[in-house]
Amino acid sequence: MLKIETAKTSKYTTIKLIGEVDASNSVELDEAIVSLVEGDTMNLLVDGTQLEYISSAGLGVFMSYIEEFNDKDINLVIFGLNEKVFHVFHILGLDQLINIKPNEEDALTAL
């Protein structure tokens, strides 16, 4: 089960992922990102503090936007991943392509 909460400030938008991202609900994550990319978001924070699991389908959502974010100068920073979830990003080398920080303070500094 996945719950997505978004919050917008004048400087950034936060997507908070709660639960698990898998093949059955990765489209929800994709739709949330699409709605932000089509808007005026220039800084996107993904709060992973309550993300318990992410499948390859969930990772694929992030991978599919890397080039578009670069083209549109959208800064993406993911923060607060638990060790198990971070390990999945690391194994696939996504920690080299996506800015991942341990906490929200570091994520905001990275923007």
N, CA, C and O atoms as CSV, one atom per row, in Angstrom:
chain,resi,resn,atom,element,x,y,z
A,1,MET,N,N,0.838,-1.182,0.000
A,1,MET,CA,C,0.000,0.000,0.000
A,1,MET,C,C,0.883,1.245,0.000
A,1,MET,O,O,1.905,1.294,0.684
A,2,LEU,N,N,0.483,2.232,-0.763
A,2,LEU,CA,C,1.238,3.475,-0.878
A,2,LEU,C,C,0.327,4.651,-0.615
A,2,LEU,O,O,-0.796,4.722,-1.114
A,3,LYS,N,N,0.834,5.567,0.178
A,3,LYS,CA,C,0.149,6.844,0.382
A,3,LYS,C,C,1.130,7.931,-0.040
A,3,LYS,O,O,2.306,7.888,0.322
A,4,ILE,N,N,0.647,8.899,-0.802
A,4,ILE,CA,C,1.484,9.996,-1.276
A,4,ILE,C,C,0.898,11.305,-0.778
A,4,ILE,O,O,-0.278,11.597,-0.994
A,5,GLU,N,N,1.728,12.084,-0.112
A,5,GLU,CA,C,1.312,13.409,0.346
A,5,GLU,C,C,2.224,14.436,-0.310
A,5,GLU,O,O,3.439,14.244,-0.369
A,6,THR,N,N,1.647,15.518,-0.801
A,6,THR,CA,C,2.454,16.582,-1.386
A,6,THR,C,C,2.236,17.873,-0.612
A,6,THR,O,O,1.148,18.146,-0.105
A,7,ALA,N,N,3.293,18.646,-0.538
A,7,ALA,CA,C,3.232,19.962,0.104
A,7,ALA,C,C,4.100,20.898,-0.724
A,7,ALA,O,O,5.190,20.531,-1.164
A,8,LYS,N,N,3.603,22.104,-0.927
A,8,LYS,CA,C,4.316,23.053,-1.784
A,8,LYS,C,C,4.625,24.324,-1.002
A,8,LYS,O,O,3.771,24.864,-0.299
A,9,THR,N,N,5.862,24.789,-1.139
A,9,THR,CA,C,6.249,26.086,-0.600
A,9,THR,C,C,6.661,26.949,-1.788
A,9,THR,O,O,6.595,26.503,-2.934
A,10,SER,N,N,7.077,28.159,-1.523
A,10,SER,CA,C,7.503,29.028,-2.621
A,10,SER,C,C,8.821,28.566,-3.241
A,10,SER,O,O,9.132,28.934,-4.374
A,11,LYS,N,N,9.599,27.764,-2.511
A,11,LYS,CA,C,10.911,27.360,-3.003
A,11,LYS,C,C,10.999,25.912,-3.467
A,11,LYS,O,O,11.876,25.578,-4.263
A,12,TYR,N,N,10.114,25.050,-2.988
A,12,TYR,CA,C,10.192,23.638,-3.353
A,12,TYR,C,C,8.864,22.934,-3.100
A,12,TYR,O,O,7.988,23.438,-2.398
A,13,THR,N,N,8.749,21.751,-3.698
A,13,THR,CA,C,7.602,20.879,-3.480
A,13,THR,C,C,8.121,19.578,-2.884
A,13,THR,O,O,9.144,19.047,-3.316
A,14,THR,N,N,7.411,19.079,-1.897
A,14,THR,CA,C,7.787,17.822,-1.266
A,14,THR,C,C,6.739,16.762,-1.575
A,14,THR,O,O,5.536,16.992,-1.456
A,15,ILE,N,N,7.230,15.596,-1.974
A,15,ILE,CA,C,6.387,14.412,-2.114
A,15,ILE,C,C,6.806,13.459,-1.002
A,15,ILE,O,O,7.955,13.019,-0.954
A,16,LYS,N,N,5.886,13.147,-0.122
A,16,LYS,CA,C,6.162,12.206,0.964
A,16,LYS,C,C,5.580,10.857,0.583
A,16,LYS,O,O,4.384,10.735,0.319
A,17,LEU,N,N,6.444,9.841,0.558
A,17,LEU,CA,C,6.029,8.490,0.213
A,17,LEU,C,C,5.885,7.679,1.498
A,17,LEU,O,O,6.827,7.564,2.283
A,18,ILE,N,N,4.702,7.123,1.698
A,18,ILE,CA,C,4.418,6.363,2.913
A,18,ILE,C,C,4.008,4.950,2.516
A,18,ILE,O,O,3.034,4.758,1.788
A,19,GLY,N,N,4.756,3.968,2.997
A,19,GLY,CA,C,4.440,2.574,2.701
A,19,GLY,C,C,5.373,1.971,1.685
A,19,GLY,O,O,6.593,2.078,1.802
A,20,GLU,N,N,4.788,1.329,0.675
A,20,GLU,CA,C,5.568,0.593,-0.316
A,20,GLU,C,C,5.220,1.039,-1.734
A,20,GLU,O,O,4.056,1.275,-2.060
A,21,VAL,N,N,6.257,1.151,-2.571
A,21,VAL,CA,C,6.047,1.416,-3.997
A,21,VAL,C,C,6.379,0.124,-4.735
A,21,VAL,O,O,7.507,-0.366,-4.679
A,22,ASP,N,N,5.387,-0.415,-5.422
A,22,ASP,CA,C,5.603,-1.635,-6.189
A,22,ASP,C,C,4.878,-1.535,-7.525
A,22,ASP,O,O,4.343,-0.482,-7.872
A,23,ALA,N,N,4.863,-2.623,-8.265
A,23,ALA,CA,C,4.267,-2.600,-9.606
A,23,ALA,C,C,2.787,-2.232,-9.574
A,23,ALA,O,O,2.275,-1.632,-10.519
A,24,SER,N,N,2.103,-2.588,-8.495
A,24,SER,CA,C,0.662,-2.338,-8.439
A,24,SER,C,C,0.314,-0.871,-8.195
A,24,SER,O,O,-0.803,-0.443,-8.485
A,25,ASN,N,N,1.268,-0.094,-7.662
A,25,ASN,CA,C,0.938,1.307,-7.363
A,25,ASN,C,C,1.967,2.313,-7.869
A,25,ASN,O,O,1.862,3.503,-7.569
A,26,SER,N,N,2.947,1.861,-8.622
A,26,SER,CA,C,3.968,2.796,-9.116
A,26,SER,C,C,3.365,3.852,-10.035
A,26,SER,O,O,3.917,4.944,-10.174
A,27,VAL,N,N,2.240,3.535,-10.659
A,27,VAL,CA,C,1.576,4.520,-11.524
A,27,VAL,C,C,1.095,5.721,-10.701
A,27,VAL,O,O,1.035,6.837,-11.217
A,28,GLU,N,N,0.754,5.503,-9.434
A,28,GLU,CA,C,0.346,6.609,-8.567
A,28,GLU,C,C,1.515,7.583,-8.350
A,28,GLU,O,O,1.332,8.800,-8.368
A,29,LEU,N,N,2.704,7.034,-8.148
A,29,LEU,CA,C,3.896,7.861,-8.001
A,29,LEU,C,C,4.161,8.611,-9.298
A,29,LEU,O,O,4.464,9.804,-9.284
A,30,ASP,N,N,4.047,7.913,-10.408
A,30,ASP,CA,C,4.262,8.533,-11.711
A,30,ASP,C,C,3.293,9.693,-11.928
A,30,ASP,O,O,3.698,10.765,-12.378
A,31,GLU,N,N,2.026,9.483,-11.613
A,31,GLU,CA,C,1.025,10.539,-11.781
A,31,GLU,C,C,1.313,11.740,-10.889
A,31,GLU,O,O,1.115,12.882,-11.304
A,32,ALA,N,N,1.777,11.493,-9.675
A,32,ALA,CA,C,2.109,12.590,-8.758
A,32,ALA,C,C,3.264,13.418,-9.318
A,32,ALA,O,O,3.242,14.647,-9.251
A,33,ILE,N,N,4.265,12.745,-9.865
A,33,ILE,CA,C,5.407,13.455,-10.431
A,33,ILE,C,C,5.005,14.207,-11.697
A,33,ILE,O,O,5.424,15.347,-11.896
A,34,VAL,N,N,4.204,13.587,-12.547
A,34,VAL,CA,C,3.756,14.239,-13.778
A,34,VAL,C,C,3.047,15.545,-13.456
A,34,VAL,O,O,3.306,16.564,-14.097
A,35,SER,N,N,2.168,15.530,-12.485
A,35,SER,CA,C,1.414,16.747,-12.156
A,35,SER,C,C,2.342,17.861,-11.685
A,35,SER,O,O,2.061,19.037,-11.918
A,36,LEU,N,N,3.440,17.507,-11.026
A,36,LEU,CA,C,4.390,18.522,-10.561
A,36,LEU,C,C,5.282,19.015,-11.696
A,36,LEU,O,O,5.565,20.209,-11.793
A,37,VAL,N,N,5.721,18.103,-12.546
A,37,VAL,CA,C,6.596,18.471,-13.657
A,37,VAL,C,C,5.860,19.378,-14.632
A,37,VAL,O,O,6.458,20.287,-15.208
A,38,GLU,N,N,4.574,19.138,-14.818
A,38,GLU,CA,C,3.787,19.968,-15.733
A,38,GLU,C,C,3.494,21.342,-15.137
A,38,GLU,O,O,3.110,22.264,-15.856
A,39,GLY,N,N,3.675,21.479,-13.828
A,39,GLY,CA,C,3.471,22.773,-13.171
A,39,GLY,C,C,4.743,23.588,-13.217
A,39,GLY,O,O,5.521,23.493,-14.166
A,40,ASP,N,N,4.950,24.387,-12.193
A,40,ASP,CA,C,6.111,25.275,-12.168
A,40,ASP,C,C,7.175,24.840,-11.156
A,40,ASP,O,O,7.994,25.651,-10.724
A,41,THR,N,N,7.158,23.582,-10.789
A,41,THR,CA,C,8.106,23.074,-9.796
A,41,THR,C,C,9.524,23.103,-10.349
A,41,THR,O,O,9.787,22.589,-11.436
A,42,MET,N,N,10.428,23.704,-9.600
A,42,MET,CA,C,11.839,23.722,-9.979
A,42,MET,C,C,12.694,22.943,-8.988
A,42,MET,O,O,13.808,22.532,-9.312
A,43,ASN,N,N,12.177,22.741,-7.791
A,43,ASN,CA,C,12.884,21.991,-6.766
A,43,ASN,C,C,11.921,20.964,-6.188
A,43,ASN,O,O,10.857,21.310,-5.675
A,44,LEU,N,N,12.307,19.702,-6.277
A,44,LEU,CA,C,11.450,18.618,-5.834
A,44,LEU,C,C,12.174,17.782,-4.790
A,44,LEU,O,O,13.236,17.219,-5.052
A,45,LEU,N,N,11.582,17.711,-3.605
A,45,LEU,CA,C,12.103,16.865,-2.536
A,45,LEU,C,C,11.219,15.639,-2.424
A,45,LEU,O,O,9.993,15.746,-2.437
A,46,VAL,N,N,11.837,14.483,-2.314
A,46,VAL,CA,C,11.095,13.254,-2.069
A,46,VAL,C,C,11.451,12.796,-0.666
A,46,VAL,O,O,12.595,12.439,-0.385
A,47,ASP,N,N,10.453,12.812,0.209
A,47,ASP,CA,C,10.629,12.402,1.598
A,47,ASP,C,C,10.430,10.896,1.677
A,47,ASP,O,O,9.313,10.396,1.545
A,48,GLY,N,N,11.519,10.186,1.894
A,48,GLY,CA,C,11.468,8.728,1.976
A,48,GLY,C,C,11.542,8.197,3.394
A,48,GLY,O,O,11.813,7.014,3.599
A,49,THR,N,N,11.306,9.051,4.371
A,49,THR,CA,C,11.450,8.626,5.771
A,49,THR,C,C,10.459,7.531,6.156
A,49,THR,O,O,10.716,6.758,7.079
A,50,GLN,N,N,9.326,7.462,5.452
A,50,GLN,CA,C,8.340,6.419,5.759
A,50,GLN,C,C,8.148,5.442,4.601
A,50,GLN,O,O,7.156,4.715,4.539
A,51,LEU,N,N,9.115,5.439,3.688
A,51,LEU,CA,C,9.096,4.491,2.579
A,51,LEU,C,C,9.715,3.184,3.063
A,51,LEU,O,O,10.891,3.138,3.426
A,52,GLU,N,N,8.919,2.135,3.065
A,52,GLU,CA,C,9.372,0.855,3.600
A,52,GLU,C,C,9.981,-0.058,2.546
A,52,GLU,O,O,10.814,-0.908,2.860
A,53,TYR,N,N,9.562,0.121,1.286
A,53,TYR,CA,C,9.996,-0.784,0.222
A,53,TYR,C,C,9.800,-0.087,-1.117
A,53,TYR,O,O,8.855,0.681,-1.296
A,54,ILE,N,N,10.709,-0.365,-2.061
A,54,ILE,CA,C,10.521,0.115,-3.425
A,54,ILE,C,C,10.966,-0.987,-4.377
A,54,ILE,O,O,12.057,-1.538,-4.238
A,55,SER,N,N,10.120,-1.297,-5.334
A,55,SER,CA,C,10.428,-2.336,-6.313
A,55,SER,C,C,11.117,-1.709,-7.525
A,55,SER,O,O,11.314,-0.496,-7.591
A,56,SER,N,N,11.472,-2.560,-8.469
A,56,SER,CA,C,12.089,-2.057,-9.694
A,56,SER,C,C,11.120,-1.155,-10.449
A,56,SER,O,O,11.550,-0.228,-11.135
A,57,ALA,N,N,9.822,-1.411,-10.335
A,57,ALA,CA,C,8.836,-0.543,-10.995
A,57,ALA,C,C,8.878,0.860,-10.408
A,57,ALA,O,O,8.796,1.846,-11.140
A,58,GLY,N,N,9.004,0.950,-9.102
A,58,GLY,CA,C,9.112,2.255,-8.442
A,58,GLY,C,C,10.389,2.971,-8.822
A,58,GLY,O,O,10.388,4.174,-9.080
A,59,LEU,N,N,11.480,2.223,-8.853
A,59,LEU,CA,C,12.751,2.824,-9.269
A,59,LEU,C,C,12.676,3.288,-10.713
A,59,LEU,O,O,13.252,4.312,-11.079
A,60,GLY,N,N,11.964,2.529,-11.525
A,60,GLY,CA,C,11.807,2.895,-12.928
A,60,GLY,C,C,11.117,4.231,-13.106
A,60,GLY,O,O,11.409,4.962,-14.052
A,61,VAL,N,N,10.203,4.555,-12.202
A,61,VAL,CA,C,9.535,5.851,-12.271
A,61,VAL,C,C,10.567,6.964,-12.128
A,61,VAL,O,O,10.586,7.903,-12.923
A,62,PHE,N,N,11.419,6.859,-11.122
A,62,PHE,CA,C,12.448,7.887,-10.933
A,62,PHE,C,C,13.411,7.921,-12.109
A,62,PHE,O,O,13.786,8.996,-12.577
A,63,MET,N,N,13.815,6.744,-12.589
A,63,MET,CA,C,14.752,6.685,-13.703
A,63,MET,C,C,14.167,7.338,-14.949
A,63,MET,O,O,14.891,7.968,-15.720
A,64,SER,N,N,12.873,7.192,-15.149
A,64,SER,CA,C,12.252,7.720,-16.364
A,64,SER,C,C,12.222,9.247,-16.394
A,64,SER,O,O,12.017,9.840,-17.453
A,65,TYR,N,N,12.424,9.883,-15.247
A,65,TYR,CA,C,12.370,11.346,-15.199
A,65,TYR,C,C,13.739,12.014,-15.118
A,65,TYR,O,O,13.813,13.240,-15.186
A,66,ILE,N,N,14.801,11.273,-14.977
A,66,ILE,CA,C,16.124,11.870,-14.791
A,66,ILE,C,C,16.456,12.836,-15.931
A,66,ILE,O,O,16.853,13.973,-15.678
A,67,GLU,N,N,16.299,12.403,-17.160
A,67,GLU,CA,C,16.635,13.259,-18.302
A,67,GLU,C,C,15.709,14.473,-18.386
A,67,GLU,O,O,16.156,15.586,-18.659
A,68,GLU,N,N,14.415,14.248,-18.149
A,68,GLU,CA,C,13.462,15.358,-18.209
A,68,GLU,C,C,13.760,16.398,-17.129
A,68,GLU,O,O,13.682,17.600,-17.381
A,69,PHE,N,N,14.101,15.934,-15.935
A,69,PHE,CA,C,14.456,16.867,-14.854
A,69,PHE,C,C,15.684,17.681,-15.247
A,69,PHE,O,O,15.737,18.887,-15.005
A,70,ASN,N,N,16.666,17.026,-15.850
A,70,ASN,CA,C,17.864,17.742,-16.300
A,70,ASN,C,C,17.513,18.763,-17.379
A,70,ASN,O,O,17.994,19.895,-17.340
A,71,ASP,N,N,16.678,18.369,-18.341
A,71,ASP,CA,C,16.289,19.269,-19.425
A,71,ASP,C,C,15.519,20.491,-18.912
A,71,ASP,O,O,15.665,21.592,-19.442
A,72,LYS,N,N,14.711,20.288,-17.892
A,72,LYS,CA,C,13.878,21.371,-17.360
A,72,LYS,C,C,14.498,22.059,-16.140
A,72,LYS,O,O,13.852,22.886,-15.496
A,73,ASP,N,N,15.745,21.718,-15.825
A,73,ASP,CA,C,16.442,22.281,-14.663
A,73,ASP,C,C,15.653,22.101,-13.368
A,73,ASP,O,O,15.586,23.008,-12.538
A,74,ILE,N,N,15.066,20.935,-13.209
A,74,ILE,CA,C,14.363,20.603,-11.975
A,74,ILE,C,C,15.342,19.869,-11.062
A,74,ILE,O,O,15.912,18.845,-11.437
A,75,ASN,N,N,15.525,20.404,-9.867
A,75,ASN,CA,C,16.400,19.775,-8.889
A,75,ASN,C,C,15.607,18.736,-8.113
A,75,ASN,O,O,14.602,19.061,-7.480
A,76,LEU,N,N,16.060,17.480,-8.161
A,76,LEU,CA,C,15.433,16.391,-7.427
A,76,LEU,C,C,16.375,15.939,-6.325
A,76,LEU,O,O,17.537,15.623,-6.577
A,77,VAL,N,N,15.866,15.910,-5.105
A,77,VAL,CA,C,16.637,15.391,-3.990
A,77,VAL,C,C,15.734,14.444,-3.202
A,77,VAL,O,O,14.628,14.808,-2.802
A,78,ILE,N,N,16.220,13.240,-2.989
A,78,ILE,CA,C,15.511,12.252,-2.170
A,78,ILE,C,C,16.209,12.208,-0.819
A,78,ILE,O,O,17.438,12.220,-0.748
A,79,PHE,N,N,15.427,12.156,0.252
A,79,PHE,CA,C,16.063,12.091,1.573
A,79,PHE,C,C,15.332,11.126,2.495
A,79,PHE,O,O,14.165,10.792,2.291
A,80,GLY,N,N,16.066,10.692,3.519
A,80,GLY,CA,C,15.485,9.899,4.591
A,80,GLY,C,C,15.245,8.436,4.281
A,80,GLY,O,O,14.440,7.794,4.955
A,81,LEU,N,N,15.914,7.893,3.288
A,81,LEU,CA,C,15.715,6.483,2.962
A,81,LEU,C,C,16.296,5.587,4.049
A,81,LEU,O,O,17.386,5.840,4.563
A,82,ASN,N,N,15.554,4.538,4.391
A,82,ASN,CA,C,16.127,3.584,5.334
A,82,ASN,C,C,17.224,2.793,4.629
A,82,ASN,O,O,17.350,2.852,3.406
A,83,GLU,N,N,17.998,2.070,5.386
A,83,GLU,CA,C,19.169,1.383,4.833
A,83,GLU,C,C,18.788,0.393,3.733
A,83,GLU,O,O,19.476,0.302,2.716
A,84,LYS,N,N,17.710,-0.338,3.927
A,84,LYS,CA,C,17.281,-1.339,2.952
A,84,LYS,C,C,16.885,-0.685,1.633
A,84,LYS,O,O,17.279,-1.159,0.567
A,85,VAL,N,N,16.115,0.394,1.689
A,85,VAL,CA,C,15.678,1.079,0.471
A,85,VAL,C,C,16.864,1.774,-0.208
A,85,VAL,O,O,16.998,1.720,-1.430
A,86,PHE,N,N,17.719,2.423,0.580
A,86,PHE,CA,C,18.898,3.065,-0.013
A,86,PHE,C,C,19.763,2.040,-0.734
A,86,PHE,O,O,20.309,2.321,-1.801
A,87,HIS,N,N,19.886,0.860,-0.153
A,87,HIS,CA,C,20.710,-0.193,-0.750
A,87,HIS,C,C,20.224,-0.546,-2.156
A,87,HIS,O,O,21.036,-0.807,-3.044
A,88,VAL,N,N,18.909,-0.556,-2.363
A,88,VAL,CA,C,18.349,-0.848,-3.686
A,88,VAL,C,C,18.763,0.243,-4.680
A,88,VAL,O,O,19.162,-0.065,-5.803
A,89,PHE,N,N,18.671,1.509,-4.275
A,89,PHE,CA,C,19.111,2.607,-5.140
A,89,PHE,C,C,20.612,2.460,-5.451
A,89,PHE,O,O,21.046,2.674,-6.582
A,90,HIS,N,N,21.383,2.094,-4.435
A,90,HIS,CA,C,22.837,1.979,-4.585
A,90,HIS,C,C,23.214,0.835,-5.520
A,90,HIS,O,O,24.067,1.004,-6.392
A,91,ILE,N,N,22.590,-0.317,-5.348
A,91,ILE,CA,C,22.909,-1.482,-6.183
A,91,ILE,C,C,22.735,-1.154,-7.665
A,91,ILE,O,O,23.533,-1.582,-8.498
A,92,LEU,N,N,21.702,-0.402,-7.983
A,92,LEU,CA,C,21.432,-0.055,-9.379
A,92,LEU,C,C,22.185,1.191,-9.843
A,92,LEU,O,O,22.054,1.601,-10.997
A,93,GLY,N,N,22.961,1.788,-8.963
A,93,GLY,CA,C,23.743,2.961,-9.323
A,93,GLY,C,C,22.937,4.247,-9.375
A,93,GLY,O,O,23.432,5.271,-9.845
A,94,LEU,N,N,21.706,4.204,-8.899
A,94,LEU,CA,C,20.884,5.414,-8.952
A,94,LEU,C,C,21.362,6.479,-7.973
A,94,LEU,O,O,21.052,7.658,-8.140
A,95,ASP,N,N,22.109,6.077,-6.963
A,95,ASP,CA,C,22.658,7.082,-6.051
A,95,ASP,C,C,23.718,7.931,-6.742
A,95,ASP,O,O,24.118,8.972,-6.221
A,96,GLN,N,N,24.179,7.488,-7.920
A,96,GLN,CA,C,25.122,8.279,-8.719
A,96,GLN,C,C,24.383,9.238,-9.655
A,96,GLN,O,O,24.957,10.227,-10.111
A,97,LEU,N,N,23.122,8.951,-9.939
A,97,LEU,CA,C,22.333,9.753,-10.871
A,97,LEU,C,C,21.337,10.672,-10.176
A,97,LEU,O,O,20.934,11.698,-10.724
A,98,ILE,N,N,20.947,10.294,-8.964
A,98,ILE,CA,C,19.961,11.054,-8.203
A,98,ILE,C,C,20.615,11.505,-6.905
A,98,ILE,O,O,21.325,10.738,-6.255
A,99,ASN,N,N,20.370,12.743,-6.543
A,99,ASN,CA,C,20.914,13.292,-5.311
A,99,ASN,C,C,20.133,12.714,-4.128
A,99,ASN,O,O,18.950,13.010,-3.962
A,100,ILE,N,N,20.781,11.903,-3.318
A,100,ILE,CA,C,20.143,11.272,-2.157
A,100,ILE,C,C,20.863,11.741,-0.901
A,100,ILE,O,O,22.082,11.620,-0.785
A,101,LYS,N,N,20.094,12.274,0.032
A,101,LYS,CA,C,20.644,12.800,1.275
A,101,LYS,C,C,20.046,12.058,2.466
A,101,LYS,O,O,18.944,11.516,2.373
A,102,PRO,N,N,20.771,12.034,3.586
A,102,PRO,CA,C,20.284,11.275,4.746
A,102,PRO,C,C,19.092,11.905,5.461
A,102,PRO,O,O,18.301,11.199,6.087
A,103,ASN,N,N,18.958,13.228,5.373
A,103,ASN,CA,C,17.879,13.887,6.120
A,103,ASN,C,C,17.396,15.135,5.377
A,103,ASN,O,O,17.990,15.566,4.389
A,104,GLU,N,N,16.299,15.698,5.885
A,104,GLU,CA,C,15.680,16.842,5.221
A,104,GLU,C,C,16.584,18.074,5.244
A,104,GLU,O,O,16.630,18.830,4.274
A,105,GLU,N,N,17.282,18.271,6.320
A,105,GLU,CA,C,18.179,19.427,6.411
A,105,GLU,C,C,19.245,19.398,5.315
A,105,GLU,O,O,19.496,20.403,4.650
A,106,ASP,N,N,19.865,18.231,5.138
A,106,ASP,CA,C,20.871,18.098,4.079
A,106,ASP,C,C,20.236,18.237,2.690
A,106,ASP,O,O,20.842,18.796,1.776
A,107,ALA,N,N,19.017,17.726,2.545
A,107,ALA,CA,C,18.317,17.829,1.260
A,107,ALA,C,C,18.036,19.282,0.901
A,107,ALA,O,O,18.222,19.691,-0.245
A,108,LEU,N,N,17.589,20.058,1.882
A,108,LEU,CA,C,17.316,21.475,1.621
A,108,LEU,C,C,18.595,22.230,1.293
A,108,LEU,O,O,18.587,23.123,0.445
A,109,THR,N,N,19.680,21.887,1.945
A,109,THR,CA,C,20.972,22.512,1.660
A,109,THR,C,C,21.411,22.185,0.224
A,109,THR,O,O,22.027,23.013,-0.447
A,110,ALA,N,N,21.090,20.985,-0.232
A,110,ALA,CA,C,21.486,20.552,-1.580
A,110,ALA,C,C,20.719,21.281,-2.682
A,110,ALA,O,O,21.162,21.319,-3.830
A,111,LEU,N,N,19.579,21.854,-2.335
A,111,LEU,CA,C,18.813,22.587,-3.348
A,111,LEU,C,C,19.520,23.868,-3.677
A,111,LEU,O,O,19.044,24.639,-4.511
